[in-house]
Amino acid sequence: MNWNIYIHQALFAFHAYLHSRLGTTPFYLQYRVEPILPSTSIVSKSVTQVEITEVAKHCQKHVLILEKYRFDMQDKYYKAMK
C-alpha cells in the first residue's frame, strides 16, 4: 500500500478535528487560526458591485506601476548590454 501518498491529508484531517478534551483543534493550538476545510465557504457575505469596482481600480493602479518598473528595468538592461 502507498500510505505515503496520503500521509499529508491524514495529518491535516487529524489536526483539523475538534477534540472534545482540548475544546479546540490541534491546528488552532499550533497556528492560532482555525483551518479552512475544502467544504468550508470562506465567503461570509456576497460581494457588492462597489467592492468589485474598488478591487478592479486597485489592481489596475498596481499593474500600471508594474509596467513602469518593467520599462525602467528594460532600459537598465539595454544600457548594460551596450
mmCIF file of the N, C-alpha and C atoms, coordinates in Angstrom:
data_MODEL
# 
_entry.id   MODEL 
# 
loop_
_atom_site.group_PDB 
_atom_site.id 
_atom_site.type_symbol 
_atom_site.label_atom_id 
_atom_site.label_alt_id 
_atom_site.label_comp_id 
_atom_site.label_asym_id 
_atom_site.label_entity_id 
_atom_site.label_seq_id 
_atom_site.pdbx_PDB_ins_code 
_atom_site.Cartn_x 
_atom_site.Cartn_y 
_atom_site.Cartn_z 
_atom_site.occupancy 
_atom_site.B_iso_or_equiv 
_atom_site.pdbx_formal_charge 
_atom_site.auth_seq_id 
_atom_site.auth_comp_id 
_atom_site.auth_asym_id 
_atom_site.auth_atom_id 
_atom_site.pdbx_PDB_model_num 
ATOM 1   N N  . MET A 1 1  ? 0.842   -1.188 0.000   1.00 0.00 ? 1  MET A N  1 
ATOM 2   C CA . MET A 1 1  ? 0.000   0.000  0.000   1.00 0.00 ? 1  MET A CA 1 
ATOM 3   C C  . MET A 1 1  ? 0.883   1.245  0.000   1.00 0.00 ? 1  MET A C  1 
ATOM 4   N N  . ASN A 1 2  ? 0.443   2.277  -0.681  1.00 0.00 ? 2  ASN A N  1 
ATOM 5   C CA . ASN A 1 2  ? 1.201   3.526  -0.788  1.00 0.00 ? 2  ASN A CA 1 
ATOM 6   C C  . ASN A 1 2  ? 0.697   4.540  0.226   1.00 0.00 ? 2  ASN A C  1 
ATOM 7   N N  . TRP A 1 3  ? 0.946   4.286  1.513   1.00 0.00 ? 3  TRP A N  1 
ATOM 8   C CA . TRP A 1 3  ? 0.453   5.162  2.581   1.00 0.00 ? 3  TRP A CA 1 
ATOM 9   C C  . TRP A 1 3  ? 1.079   6.535  2.504   1.00 0.00 ? 3  TRP A C  1 
ATOM 10  N N  . ASN A 1 4  ? 2.301   6.617  1.970   1.00 0.00 ? 4  ASN A N  1 
ATOM 11  C CA . ASN A 1 4  ? 2.992   7.911  1.913   1.00 0.00 ? 4  ASN A CA 1 
ATOM 12  C C  . ASN A 1 4  ? 2.312   8.900  0.974   1.00 0.00 ? 4  ASN A C  1 
ATOM 13  N N  . ILE A 1 5  ? 1.464   8.427  0.095   1.00 0.00 ? 5  ILE A N  1 
ATOM 14  C CA . ILE A 1 5  ? 0.734   9.326  -0.808  1.00 0.00 ? 5  ILE A CA 1 
ATOM 15  C C  . ILE A 1 5  ? -0.318  10.118 -0.028  1.00 0.00 ? 5  ILE A C  1 
ATOM 16  N N  . TYR A 1 6  ? -0.881  9.516  1.007   1.00 0.00 ? 6  TYR A N  1 
ATOM 17  C CA . TYR A 1 6  ? -1.998  10.115 1.723   1.00 0.00 ? 6  TYR A CA 1 
ATOM 18  C C  . TYR A 1 6  ? -1.633  10.643 3.113   1.00 0.00 ? 6  TYR A C  1 
ATOM 19  N N  . ILE A 1 7  ? -0.372  10.608 3.486   1.00 0.00 ? 7  ILE A N  1 
ATOM 20  C CA . ILE A 1 7  ? 0.008   10.989 4.848   1.00 0.00 ? 7  ILE A CA 1 
ATOM 21  C C  . ILE A 1 7  ? -0.296  12.460 5.144   1.00 0.00 ? 7  ILE A C  1 
ATOM 22  N N  . HIS A 1 8  ? -0.079  13.355 4.173   1.00 0.00 ? 8  HIS A N  1 
ATOM 23  C CA . HIS A 1 8  ? -0.345  14.784 4.404   1.00 0.00 ? 8  HIS A CA 1 
ATOM 24  C C  . HIS A 1 8  ? -1.833  15.044 4.637   1.00 0.00 ? 8  HIS A C  1 
ATOM 25  N N  . GLN A 1 9  ? -2.685  14.398 3.837   1.00 0.00 ? 9  GLN A N  1 
ATOM 26  C CA . GLN A 1 9  ? -4.122  14.566 4.021   1.00 0.00 ? 9  GLN A CA 1 
ATOM 27  C C  . GLN A 1 9  ? -4.575  13.982 5.352   1.00 0.00 ? 9  GLN A C  1 
ATOM 28  N N  . ALA A 1 10 ? -4.004  12.856 5.749   1.00 0.00 ? 10 ALA A N  1 
ATOM 29  C CA . ALA A 1 10 ? -4.374  12.234 7.016   1.00 0.00 ? 10 ALA A CA 1 
ATOM 30  C C  . ALA A 1 10 ? -3.954  13.104 8.203   1.00 0.00 ? 10 ALA A C  1 
ATOM 31  N N  . LEU A 1 11 ? -2.760  13.660 8.137   1.00 0.00 ? 11 LEU A N  1 
ATOM 32  C CA . LEU A 1 11 ? -2.297  14.536 9.218   1.00 0.00 ? 11 LEU A CA 1 
ATOM 33  C C  . LEU A 1 11 ? -3.133  15.804 9.304   1.00 0.00 ? 11 LEU A C  1 
ATOM 34  N N  . PHE A 1 12 ? -3.481  16.366 8.154   1.00 0.00 ? 12 PHE A N  1 
ATOM 35  C CA . PHE A 1 12 ? -4.324  17.559 8.165   1.00 0.00 ? 12 PHE A CA 1 
ATOM 36  C C  . PHE A 1 12 ? -5.691  17.245 8.766   1.00 0.00 ? 12 PHE A C  1 
ATOM 37  N N  . ALA A 1 13 ? -6.257  16.115 8.391   1.00 0.00 ? 13 ALA A N  1 
ATOM 38  C CA . ALA A 1 13 ? -7.560  15.721 8.939   1.00 0.00 ? 13 ALA A CA 1 
ATOM 39  C C  . ALA A 1 13 ? -7.476  15.550 10.452  1.00 0.00 ? 13 ALA A C  1 
ATOM 40  N N  . PHE A 1 14 ? -6.400  14.950 10.931  1.00 0.00 ? 14 PHE A N  1 
ATOM 41  C CA . PHE A 1 14 ? -6.230  14.781 12.372  1.00 0.00 ? 14 PHE A CA 1 
ATOM 42  C C  . PHE A 1 14 ? -6.110  16.129 13.070  1.00 0.00 ? 14 PHE A C  1 
ATOM 43  N N  . HIS A 1 15 ? -5.324  17.040 12.491  1.00 0.00 ? 15 HIS A N  1 
ATOM 44  C CA . HIS A 1 15 ? -5.118  18.348 13.113  1.00 0.00 ? 15 HIS A CA 1 
ATOM 45  C C  . HIS A 1 15 ? -6.351  19.253 13.009  1.00 0.00 ? 15 HIS A C  1 
ATOM 46  N N  . ALA A 1 16 ? -7.199  19.013 12.048  1.00 0.00 ? 16 ALA A N  1 
ATOM 47  C CA . ALA A 1 16 ? -8.396  19.846 11.874  1.00 0.00 ? 16 ALA A CA 1 
ATOM 48  C C  . ALA A 1 16 ? -9.584  19.338 12.690  1.00 0.00 ? 16 ALA A C  1 
ATOM 49  N N  . TYR A 1 17 ? -9.464  18.165 13.269  1.00 0.00 ? 17 TYR A N  1 
ATOM 50  C CA . TYR A 1 17 ? -10.563 17.545 14.022  1.00 0.00 ? 17 TYR A CA 1 
ATOM 51  C C  . TYR A 1 17 ? -10.704 18.218 15.384  1.00 0.00 ? 17 TYR A C  1 
ATOM 52  N N  . LEU A 1 18 ? -11.928 18.571 15.737  1.00 0.00 ? 18 LEU A N  1 
ATOM 53  C CA . LEU A 1 18 ? -12.209 19.189 17.037  1.00 0.00 ? 18 LEU A CA 1 
ATOM 54  C C  . LEU A 1 18 ? -12.158 18.119 18.127  1.00 0.00 ? 18 LEU A C  1 
ATOM 55  N N  . HIS A 1 19 ? -11.201 18.254 19.029  1.00 0.00 ? 19 HIS A N  1 
ATOM 56  C CA . HIS A 1 19 ? -11.046 17.299 20.114  1.00 0.00 ? 19 HIS A CA 1 
ATOM 57  C C  . HIS A 1 19 ? -11.826 17.779 21.332  1.00 0.00 ? 19 HIS A C  1 
ATOM 58  N N  . SER A 1 20 ? -12.696 16.910 21.845  1.00 0.00 ? 20 SER A N  1 
ATOM 59  C CA . SER A 1 20 ? -13.548 17.309 22.973  1.00 0.00 ? 20 SER A CA 1 
ATOM 60  C C  . SER A 1 20 ? -12.732 17.596 24.232  1.00 0.00 ? 20 SER A C  1 
ATOM 61  N N  . ARG A 1 21 ? -11.671 16.876 24.453  1.00 0.00 ? 21 ARG A N  1 
ATOM 62  C CA . ARG A 1 21 ? -10.860 17.080 25.646  1.00 0.00 ? 21 ARG A CA 1 
ATOM 63  C C  . ARG A 1 21 ? -10.112 18.415 25.578  1.00 0.00 ? 21 ARG A C  1 
ATOM 64  N N  . LEU A 1 22 ? -9.631  18.776 24.384  1.00 0.00 ? 22 LEU A N  1 
ATOM 65  C CA . LEU A 1 22 ? -8.918  20.045 24.212  1.00 0.00 ? 22 LEU A CA 1 
ATOM 66  C C  . LEU A 1 22 ? -9.876  21.223 24.089  1.00 0.00 ? 22 LEU A C  1 
ATOM 67  N N  . GLY A 1 23 ? -11.050 20.950 23.532  1.00 0.00 ? 23 GLY A N  1 
ATOM 68  C CA . GLY A 1 23 ? -12.016 22.012 23.295  1.00 0.00 ? 23 GLY A CA 1 
ATOM 69  C C  . GLY A 1 23 ? -11.703 22.814 22.048  1.00 0.00 ? 23 GLY A C  1 
ATOM 70  N N  . THR A 1 24 ? -10.722 22.400 21.293  1.00 0.00 ? 24 THR A N  1 
ATOM 71  C CA . THR A 1 24 ? -10.326 23.065 20.054  1.00 0.00 ? 24 THR A CA 1 
ATOM 72  C C  . THR A 1 24 ? -9.581  22.066 19.175  1.00 0.00 ? 24 THR A C  1 
ATOM 73  N N  . THR A 1 25 ? -9.087  22.527 18.070  1.00 0.00 ? 25 THR A N  1 
ATOM 74  C CA . THR A 1 25 ? -8.332  21.655 17.170  1.00 0.00 ? 25 THR A CA 1 
ATOM 75  C C  . THR A 1 25 ? -6.836  21.819 17.424  1.00 0.00 ? 25 THR A C  1 
ATOM 76  N N  . PRO A 1 26 ? -6.047  20.778 17.195  1.00 0.00 ? 26 PRO A N  1 
ATOM 77  C CA . PRO A 1 26 ? -4.599  20.924 17.289  1.00 0.00 ? 26 PRO A CA 1 
ATOM 78  C C  . PRO A 1 26 ? -4.068  21.975 16.305  1.00 0.00 ? 26 PRO A C  1 
ATOM 79  N N  . PHE A 1 27 ? -4.735  22.105 15.164  1.00 0.00 ? 27 PHE A N  1 
ATOM 80  C CA . PHE A 1 27 ? -4.348  23.109 14.178  1.00 0.00 ? 27 PHE A CA 1 
ATOM 81  C C  . PHE A 1 27 ? -4.417  24.502 14.796  1.00 0.00 ? 27 PHE A C  1 
ATOM 82  N N  . TYR A 1 28 ? -5.502  24.796 15.515  1.00 0.00 ? 28 TYR A N  1 
ATOM 83  C CA . TYR A 1 28 ? -5.656  26.097 16.158  1.00 0.00 ? 28 TYR A CA 1 
ATOM 84  C C  . TYR A 1 28 ? -4.589  26.310 17.229  1.00 0.00 ? 28 TYR A C  1 
ATOM 85  N N  . LEU A 1 29 ? -4.292  25.287 17.989  1.00 0.00 ? 29 LEU A N  1 
ATOM 86  C CA . LEU A 1 29 ? -3.276  25.412 19.030  1.00 0.00 ? 29 LEU A CA 1 
ATOM 87  C C  . LEU A 1 29 ? -1.900  25.724 18.442  1.00 0.00 ? 29 LEU A C  1 
ATOM 88  N N  . GLN A 1 30 ? -1.653  25.210 17.255  1.00 0.00 ? 30 GLN A N  1 
ATOM 89  C CA . GLN A 1 30 ? -0.355  25.436 16.628  1.00 0.00 ? 30 GLN A CA 1 
ATOM 90  C C  . GLN A 1 30 ? -0.279  26.771 15.904  1.00 0.00 ? 30 GLN A C  1 
ATOM 91  N N  . TYR A 1 31 ? -1.322  27.131 15.138  1.00 0.00 ? 31 TYR A N  1 
ATOM 92  C CA . TYR A 1 31 ? -1.275  28.310 14.272  1.00 0.00 ? 31 TYR A CA 1 
ATOM 93  C C  . TYR A 1 31 ? -2.127  29.486 14.738  1.00 0.00 ? 31 TYR A C  1 
ATOM 94  N N  . ARG A 1 32 ? -2.969  29.295 15.752  1.00 0.00 ? 32 ARG A N  1 
ATOM 95  C CA . ARG A 1 32 ? -3.866  30.325 16.292  1.00 0.00 ? 32 ARG A CA 1 
ATOM 96  C C  . ARG A 1 32 ? -4.926  30.789 15.294  1.00 0.00 ? 32 ARG A C  1 
ATOM 97  N N  . VAL A 1 33 ? -5.226  29.996 14.310  1.00 0.00 ? 33 VAL A N  1 
ATOM 98  C CA . VAL A 1 33 ? -6.349  30.210 13.390  1.00 0.00 ? 33 VAL A CA 1 
ATOM 99  C C  . VAL A 1 33 ? -6.992  28.854 13.142  1.00 0.00 ? 33 VAL A C  1 
ATOM 100 N N  . GLU A 1 34 ? -8.284  28.877 12.887  1.00 0.00 ? 34 GLU A N  1 
ATOM 101 C CA . GLU A 1 34 ? -8.965  27.629 12.555  1.00 0.00 ? 34 GLU A CA 1 
ATOM 102 C C  . GLU A 1 34 ? -8.659  27.262 11.103  1.00 0.00 ? 34 GLU A C  1 
ATOM 103 N N  . PRO A 1 35 ? -8.523  25.989 10.807  1.00 0.00 ? 35 PRO A N  1 
ATOM 104 C CA . PRO A 1 35 ? -8.245  25.593 9.430   1.00 0.00 ? 35 PRO A CA 1 
ATOM 105 C C  . PRO A 1 35 ? -9.453  25.836 8.533   1.00 0.00 ? 35 PRO A C  1 
ATOM 106 N N  . ILE A 1 36 ? -9.189  26.136 7.280   1.00 0.00 ? 36 ILE A N  1 
ATOM 107 C CA . ILE A 1 36 ? -10.259 26.282 6.299   1.00 0.00 ? 36 ILE A CA 1 
ATOM 108 C C  . ILE A 1 36 ? -10.298 24.989 5.492   1.00 0.00 ? 36 ILE A C  1 
ATOM 109 N N  . LEU A 1 37 ? -11.345 24.246 5.698   1.00 0.00 ? 37 LEU A N  1 
ATOM 110 C CA . LEU A 1 37 ? -11.501 22.965 5.026   1.00 0.00 ? 37 LEU A CA 1 
ATOM 111 C C  . LEU A 1 37 ? -12.063 23.177 3.625   1.00 0.00 ? 37 LEU A C  1 
ATOM 112 N N  . PRO A 1 38 ? -11.827 22.243 2.728   1.00 0.00 ? 38 PRO A N  1 
ATOM 113 C CA . PRO A 1 38 ? -12.373 22.377 1.370   1.00 0.00 ? 38 PRO A CA 1 
ATOM 114 C C  . PRO A 1 38 ? -13.889 22.524 1.353   1.00 0.00 ? 38 PRO A C  1 
ATOM 115 N N  . SER A 1 39 ? -14.565 21.974 2.347   1.00 0.00 ? 39 SER A N  1 
ATOM 116 C CA . SER A 1 39 ? -16.029 22.054 2.394   1.00 0.00 ? 39 SER A CA 1 
ATOM 117 C C  . SER A 1 39 ? -16.520 23.337 3.061   1.00 0.00 ? 39 SER A C  1 
ATOM 118 N N  . THR A 1 40 ? -15.602 24.166 3.571   1.00 0.00 ? 40 THR A N  1 
ATOM 119 C CA . THR A 1 40 ? -15.952 25.392 4.267   1.00 0.00 ? 40 THR A CA 1 
ATOM 120 C C  . THR A 1 40 ? -15.939 26.566 3.301   1.00 0.00 ? 40 THR A C  1 
ATOM 121 N N  . SER A 1 41 ? -16.988 27.345 3.309   1.00 0.00 ? 41 SER A N  1 
ATOM 122 C CA . SER A 1 41 ? -17.034 28.550 2.484   1.00 0.00 ? 41 SER A CA 1 
ATOM 123 C C  . SER A 1 41 ? -16.285 29.659 3.204   1.00 0.00 ? 41 SER A C  1 
ATOM 124 N N  . ILE A 1 42 ? -15.370 30.330 2.497   1.00 0.00 ? 42 ILE A N  1 
ATOM 125 C CA . ILE A 1 42 ? -14.617 31.420 3.119   1.00 0.00 ? 42 ILE A CA 1 
ATOM 126 C C  . ILE A 1 42 ? -15.289 32.760 2.877   1.00 0.00 ? 42 ILE A C  1 
ATOM 127 N N  . VAL A 1 43 ? -16.330 32.767 2.057   1.00 0.00 ? 43 VAL A N  1 
ATOM 128 C CA . VAL A 1 43 ? -17.065 33.994 1.792   1.00 0.00 ? 43 VAL A CA 1 
ATOM 129 C C  . VAL A 1 43 ? -18.263 34.031 2.729   1.00 0.00 ? 43 VAL A C  1 
ATOM 130 N N  . SER A 1 44 ? -18.281 35.024 3.610   1.00 0.00 ? 44 SER A N  1 
ATOM 131 C CA . SER A 1 44 ? -19.367 35.089 4.575   1.00 0.00 ? 44 SER A CA 1 
ATOM 132 C C  . SER A 1 44 ? -20.542 35.916 4.069   1.00 0.00 ? 44 SER A C  1 
ATOM 133 N N  . LYS A 1 45 ? -20.288 36.801 3.110   1.00 0.00 ? 45 LYS A N  1 
ATOM 134 C CA . LYS A 1 45 ? -21.374 37.592 2.539   1.00 0.00 ? 45 LYS A CA 1 
ATOM 135 C C  . LYS A 1 45 ? -21.088 37.801 1.060   1.00 0.00 ? 45 LYS A C  1 
ATOM 136 N N  . SER A 1 46 ? -22.107 38.141 0.326   1.00 0.00 ? 46 SER A N  1 
ATOM 137 C CA . SER A 1 46 ? -21.912 38.336 -1.107  1.00 0.00 ? 46 SER A CA 1 
ATOM 138 C C  . SER A 1 46 ? -21.147 39.635 -1.362  1.00 0.00 ? 46 SER A C  1 
ATOM 139 N N  . VAL A 1 47 ? -20.410 39.651 -2.442  1.00 0.00 ? 47 VAL A N  1 
ATOM 140 C CA . VAL A 1 47 ? -19.594 40.796 -2.802  1.00 0.00 ? 47 VAL A CA 1 
ATOM 141 C C  . VAL A 1 47 ? -20.453 41.770 -3.608  1.00 0.00 ? 47 VAL A C  1 
ATOM 142 N N  . THR A 1 48 ? -20.382 43.048 -3.244  1.00 0.00 ? 48 THR A N  1 
ATOM 143 C CA . THR A 1 48 ? -21.176 44.053 -3.942  1.00 0.00 ? 48 THR A CA 1 
ATOM 144 C C  . THR A 1 48 ? -20.442 44.550 -5.181  1.00 0.00 ? 48 THR A C  1 
ATOM 145 N N  . GLN A 1 49 ? -21.170 45.187 -6.058  1.00 0.00 ? 49 GLN A N  1 
ATOM 146 C CA . GLN A 1 49 ? -20.576 45.736 -7.275  1.00 0.00 ? 49 GLN A CA 1 
ATOM 147 C C  . GLN A 1 49 ? -19.581 46.840 -6.930  1.00 0.00 ? 49 GLN A C  1 
ATOM 148 N N  . VAL A 1 50 ? -19.853 47.608 -5.882  1.00 0.00 ? 50 VAL A N  1 
ATOM 149 C CA . VAL A 1 50 ? -18.930 48.667 -5.449  1.00 0.00 ? 50 VAL A CA 1 
ATOM 150 C C  . VAL A 1 50 ? -17.593 48.058 -5.028  1.00 0.00 ? 50 VAL A C  1 
ATOM 151 N N  . GLU A 1 51 ? -17.629 46.965 -4.290  1.00 0.00 ? 51 GLU A N  1 
ATOM 152 C CA . GLU A 1 51 ? -16.401 46.296 -3.865  1.00 0.00 ? 51 GLU A CA 1 
ATOM 153 C C  . GLU A 1 51 ? -15.630 45.749 -5.055  1.00 0.00 ? 51 GLU A C  1 
ATOM 154 N N  . ILE A 1 52 ? -16.334 45.207 -6.011  1.00 0.00 ? 52 ILE A N  1 
ATOM 155 C CA . ILE A 1 52 ? -15.684 44.683 -7.216  1.00 0.00 ? 52 ILE A CA 1 
ATOM 156 C C  . ILE A 1 52 ? -14.998 45.818 -7.971  1.00 0.00 ? 52 ILE A C  1 
ATOM 157 N N  . THR A 1 53 ? -15.668 46.972 -8.081  1.00 0.00 ? 53 THR A N  1 
ATOM 158 C CA . THR A 1 53 ? -15.092 48.124 -8.764  1.00 0.00 ? 53 THR A CA 1 
ATOM 159 C C  . THR A 1 53 ? -13.857 48.627 -8.037  1.00 0.00 ? 53 THR A C  1 
ATOM 160 N N  . GLU A 1 54 ? -13.916 48.693 -6.713  1.00 0.00 ? 54 GLU A N  1 
ATOM 161 C CA . GLU A 1 54 ? -12.759 49.140 -5.931  1.00 0.00 ? 54 GLU A CA 1 
ATOM 162 C C  . GLU A 1 54 ? -11.562 48.217 -6.117  1.00 0.00 ? 54 GLU A C  1 
ATOM 163 N N  . VAL A 1 55 ? -11.797 46.928 -6.109  1.00 0.00 ? 55 VAL A N  1 
ATOM 164 C CA . VAL A 1 55 ? -10.713 45.968 -6.301  1.00 0.00 ? 55 VAL A CA 1 
ATOM 165 C C  . VAL A 1 55 ? -10.132 46.097 -7.707  1.00 0.00 ? 55 VAL A C  1 
ATOM 166 N N  . ALA A 1 56 ? -10.989 46.280 -8.692  1.00 0.00 ? 56 ALA A N  1 
ATOM 167 C CA . ALA A 1 56 ? -10.513 46.438 -10.067 1.00 0.00 ? 56 ALA A CA 1 
ATOM 168 C C  . ALA A 1 56 ? -9.640  47.675 -10.204 1.00 0.00 ? 56 ALA A C  1 
ATOM 169 N N  . LYS A 1 57 ? -10.035 48.798 -9.594  1.00 0.00 ? 57 LYS A N  1 
ATOM 170 C CA . LYS A 1 57 ? -9.231  50.021 -9.638  1.00 0.00 ? 57 LYS A CA 1 
ATOM 171 C C  . LYS A 1 57 ? -7.894  49.815 -8.931  1.00 0.00 ? 57 LYS A C  1 
ATOM 172 N N  . HIS A 1 58 ? -7.933  49.156 -7.792  1.00 0.00 ? 58 HIS A N  1 
ATOM 173 C CA . HIS A 1 58 ? -6.715  48.879 -7.032  1.00 0.00 ? 58 HIS A CA 1 
ATOM 174 C C  . HIS A 1 58 ? -5.737  48.039 -7.862  1.00 0.00 ? 58 HIS A C  1 
ATOM 175 N N  . CYS A 1 59 ? -6.247  46.998 -8.496  1.00 0.00 ? 59 CYS A N  1 
ATOM 176 C CA . CYS A 1 59 ? -5.405  46.136 -9.331  1.00 0.00 ? 59 CYS A CA 1 
ATOM 177 C C  . CYS A 1 59 ? -4.861  46.887 -10.532 1.00 0.00 ? 59 CYS A C  1 
ATOM 178 N N  . GLN A 1 60 ? -5.702  47.693 -11.153 1.00 0.00 ? 60 GLN A N  1 
ATOM 179 C CA . GLN A 1 60 ? -5.270  48.451 -12.329 1.00 0.00 ? 60 GLN A CA 1 
ATOM 180 C C  . GLN A 1 60 ? -4.140  49.409 -11.958 1.00 0.00 ? 60 GLN A C  1 
ATOM 181 N N  . LYS A 1 61 ? -4.255  50.079 -10.813 1.00 0.00 ? 61 LYS A N  1 
ATOM 182 C CA . LYS A 1 61 ? -3.219  51.004 -10.364 1.00 0.00 ? 61 LYS A CA 1 
ATOM 183 C C  . LYS A 1 61 ? -1.888  50.271 -10.182 1.00 0.00 ? 61 LYS A C  1 
ATOM 184 N N  . HIS A 1 62 ? -1.935  49.106 -9.582  1.00 0.00 ? 62 HIS A N  1 
ATOM 185 C CA . HIS A 1 62 ? -0.711  48.349 -9.346  1.00 0.00 ? 62 HIS A CA 1 
ATOM 186 C C  . HIS A 1 62 ? -0.128  47.780 -10.634 1.00 0.00 ? 62 HIS A C  1 
ATOM 187 N N  . VAL A 1 63 ? -0.961  47.426 -11.578 1.00 0.00 ? 63 VAL A N  1 
ATOM 188 C CA . VAL A 1 63 ? -0.464  46.948 -12.864 1.00 0.00 ? 63 VAL A CA 1 
ATOM 189 C C  . VAL A 1 63 ? 0.260   48.075 -13.584 1.00 0.00 ? 63 VAL A C  1 
ATOM 190 N N  . LEU A 1 64 ? -0.271  49.285 -13.511 1.00 0.00 ? 64 LEU A N  1 
ATOM 191 C CA . LEU A 1 64 ? 0.406   50.420 -14.140 1.00 0.00 ? 64 LEU A CA 1 
ATOM 192 C C  . LEU A 1 64 ? 1.763   50.666 -13.494 1.00 0.00 ? 64 LEU A C  1 
ATOM 193 N N  . ILE A 1 65 ? 1.837   50.531 -12.192 1.00 0.00 ? 65 ILE A N  1 
ATOM 194 C CA . ILE A 1 65 ? 3.118   50.695 -11.502 1.00 0.00 ? 65 ILE A CA 1 
ATOM 195 C C  . ILE A 1 65 ? 4.089   49.598 -11.949 1.00 0.00 ? 65 ILE A C  1 
ATOM 196 N N  . LEU A 1 66 ? 3.600   48.387 -12.093 1.00 0.00 ? 66 LEU A N  1 
ATOM 197 C CA . LEU A 1 66 ? 4.461   47.297 -12.546 1.00 0.00 ? 66 LEU A CA 1 
ATOM 198 C C  . LEU A 1 66 ? 4.988   47.554 -13.950 1.00 0.00 ? 66 LEU A C  1 
ATOM 199 N N  . GLU A 1 67 ? 4.138   48.113 -14.828 1.00 0.00 ? 67 GLU A N  1 
ATOM 200 C CA . GLU A 1 67 ? 4.596   48.437 -16.180 1.00 0.00 ? 67 GLU A CA 1 
ATOM 201 C C  . GLU A 1 67 ? 5.711   49.465 -16.141 1.00 0.00 ? 67 GLU A C  1 
ATOM 202 N N  . LYS A 1 68 ? 5.603   50.450 -15.257 1.00 0.00 ? 68 LYS A N  1 
ATOM 203 C CA . LYS A 1 68 ? 6.645   51.466 -15.124 1.00 0.00 ? 68 LYS A CA 1 
ATOM 204 C C  . LYS A 1 68 ? 7.959   50.807 -14.712 1.00 0.00 ? 68 LYS A C  1 
ATOM 205 N N  . TYR A 1 69 ? 7.909   49.938 -13.716 1.00 0.00 ? 69 TYR A N  1 
ATOM 206 C CA . TYR A 1 69 ? 9.119   49.261 -13.272 1.00 0.00 ? 69 TYR A CA 1 
ATOM 207 C C  . TYR A 1 69 ? 9.688   48.355 -14.355 1.00 0.00 ? 69 TYR A C  1 
ATOM 208 N N  . ARG A 1 70 ? 8.813   47.718 -15.105 1.00 0.00 ? 70 ARG A N  1 
ATOM 209 C CA . ARG A 1 70 ? 9.282   46.847 -16.185 1.00 0.00 ? 70 ARG A CA 1 
ATOM 210 C C  . ARG A 1 70 ? 10.030  47.653 -17.225 1.00 0.00 ? 70 ARG A C  1 
ATOM 211 N N  . PHE A 1 71 ? 9.494   48.826 -17.607 1.00 0.00 ? 71 PHE A N  1 
ATOM 212 C CA . PHE A 1 71 ? 10.171  49.670 -18.591 1.00 0.00 ? 71 PHE A CA 1 
ATOM 213 C C  . PHE A 1 71 ? 11.484  50.216 -18.036 1.00 0.00 ? 71 PHE A C  1 
ATOM 214 N N  . ASP A 1 72 ? 11.500  50.587 -16.761 1.00 0.00 ? 72 ASP A N  1 
ATOM 215 C CA . ASP A 1 72 ? 12.744  51.059 -16.146 1.00 0.00 ? 72 ASP A CA 1 
ATOM 216 C C  . ASP A 1 72 ? 13.809  49.968 -16.168 1.00 0.00 ? 72 ASP A C  1 
ATOM 217 N N  . MET A 1 73 ? 13.421  48.774 -15.820 1.00 0.00 ? 73 MET A N  1 
ATOM 218 C CA . MET A 1 73 ? 14.382  47.664 -15.815 1.00 0.00 ? 73 MET A CA 1 
ATOM 219 C C  . MET A 1 73 ? 14.820  47.301 -17.231 1.00 0.00 ? 73 MET A C  1 
ATOM 220 N N  . GLN A 1 74 ? 13.913  47.427 -18.185 1.00 0.00 ? 74 GLN A N  1 
ATOM 221 C CA . GLN A 1 74 ? 14.264  47.157 -19.575 1.00 0.00 ? 74 GLN A CA 1 
ATOM 222 C C  . GLN A 1 74 ? 15.307  48.159 -20.052 1.00 0.00 ? 74 GLN A C  1 
ATOM 223 N N  . ASP A 1 75 ? 15.145  49.437 -19.709 1.00 0.00 ? 75 ASP A N  1 
ATOM 224 C CA . ASP A 1 75 ? 16.134  50.455 -20.073 1.00 0.00 ? 75 ASP A CA 1 
ATOM 225 C C  . ASP A 1 75 ? 17.481  50.154 -19.442 1.00 0.00 ? 75 ASP A C  1 
ATOM 226 N N  . LYS A 1 76 ? 17.490  49.796 -18.165 1.00 0.00 ? 76 LYS A N  1 
ATOM 227 C CA . LYS A 1 76 ? 18.750  49.460 -17.497 1.00 0.00 ? 76 LYS A CA 1 
ATOM 228 C C  . LYS A 1 76 ? 19.423  48.263 -18.162 1.00 0.00 ? 76 LYS A C  1 
ATOM 229 N N  . TYR A 1 77 ? 18.627  47.296 -18.549 1.00 0.00 ? 77 TYR A N  1 
ATOM 230 C CA . TYR A 1 77 ? 19.168  46.112 -19.208 1.00 0.00 ? 77 TYR A CA 1 
ATOM 231 C C  . TYR A 1 77 ? 19.817  46.476 -20.538 1.00 0.00 ? 77 TYR A C  1 
ATOM 232 N N  . TYR A 1 78 ? 19.117  47.294 -21.348 1.00 0.00 ? 78 TYR A N  1 
ATOM 233 C CA . TYR A 1 78 ? 19.667  47.689 -22.644 1.00 0.00 ? 78 TYR A CA 1 
ATOM 234 C C  . TYR A 1 78 ? 20.932  48.525 -22.484 1.00 0.00 ? 78 TYR A C  1 
ATOM 235 N N  . LYS A 1 79 ? 20.962  49.412 -21.488 1.00 0.00 ? 79 LYS A N  1 
ATOM 236 C CA . LYS A 1 79 ? 22.162  50.210 -21.249 1.00 0.00 ? 79 LYS A CA 1 
ATOM 237 C C  . LYS A 1 79 ? 23.321  49.335 -20.813 1.00 0.00 ? 79 LYS A C  1 
ATOM 238 N N  . ALA A 1 80 ? 23.057  48.319 -20.029 1.00 0.00 ? 80 ALA A N  1 
ATOM 239 C CA . ALA A 1 80 ? 24.122  47.412 -19.576 1.00 0.00 ? 80 ALA A CA 1 
ATOM 240 C C  . ALA A 1 80 ? 24.656  46.570 -20.721 1.00 0.00 ? 80 ALA A C  1 
ATOM 241 N N  . MET A 1 81 ? 23.825  46.294 -21.709 1.00 0.00 ? 81 MET A N  1 
ATOM 242 C CA . MET A 1 81 ? 24.246  45.470 -22.839 1.00 0.00 ? 81 MET A CA 1 
ATOM 243 C C  . MET A 1 81 ? 25.106  46.240 -23.839 1.00 0.00 ? 81 MET A C  1 
ATOM 244 N N  . LYS A 1 82 ? 25.078  47.574 -23.786 1.00 0.00 ? 82 LYS A N  1 
ATOM 245 C CA . LYS A 1 82 ? 25.856  48.383 -24.747 1.00 0.00 ? 82 LYS A CA 1 
ATOM 246 C C  . LYS A 1 82 ? 27.307  48.390 -24.415 1.00 0.00 ? 82 LYS A C  1 
# 
